[in-house]
Amino acid sequence: MDENKTICPGCGRGCAVSEPGCPRGEEYARTGVLSEGDGHRGHGQHGEHRHRRRRSLVESPQYAELDSDGKLFTMLMELGHFCRFGFEGKGGQGRVLRILAKDGELNQRELTERLGIQPGSASELLGKLERAGLIERREEETDRRTAAVHLTDAGRERSAAANQEREARIRTLFSALSGEEKDTLLSLTEKLYASWREQRREHPHGHKPRTEE
């Protein structure tokens, strides 16, 4: 499969990731993160694309040109980014609360590593949660990054409510599938996961797979 034909989800026009045609696509190609907003906005003298229906990935000519492997890879990339960023975010507040509810008090540096975000972003995120009264930090005088972080009573309540909402959203995500289709999809994705892990062991390049919280 030609990686240059991997389709950018920035605006729905079916551009290759290597040749994005909108600012949102350029940001996606640079960071791997699909920002909020309409990638068409600002194109054209009067922004004529602003209200046009965004074309589905499967409607794009580039997608149609791909073989089955290419389509599977592109679709898994799209679904993965949707779950990771569109569904709850890489370092969202809900994920912080969920980690702390599961593991109890954590060192801020360790929590930052678990979130997979930059220390500055983690400090900003934790600051918001702290001001909201959902977490408390016991900071070391010599290094703020070593502060111990734990949930407050309000944080535990918010975490429990967020988990219920998350479970409901997950059920909605798969509502288009029957029980039998879900079992089939699960079996196939587990088979792929096992195969890809084996390939990673044989060719240990790039980042190691991470277990989601």
C-alpha angles and dihedrals in degrees: 000000000000106000089204088068093058102124121243114228092204100110108353096250092116100244119165115256087238091057109035116184101203138044091252090054092048090054090048092051090049100043108015088235122118107217125211119265139055117303090206093062113115095020115122129021094283100021090258092173093060097096099029116117110258111242117242118247091244090054094060120105091227091058091049090055093057123096121236093274091050093048092049092049093047093047093048089050090051094047092045093053090046092053094042100044111008095045104046111334132248095266103016125155092248091057092051091051091047093052093048093045089053101041104025119217116012135183109254092234091053091046090052090053091049090053092049094223135119118278091243092054091047092052091051092048094048090046090058092049091047093051089050089056094243099116139023128211128205103202127205113232093228101044125019091195090069093060116135112239126202139161124261121220088264089050092053091051092048091047092053091049091046091052091054091049091047093052090050091050091049091053089050092051091060098036091108090067129075121231091259092049091051091052091049093048091047092050092050095046092048088052090051091046092053091047094048092048089053090049089050091053091050093045106027101191129134127006124343117245112266128216110234120232 
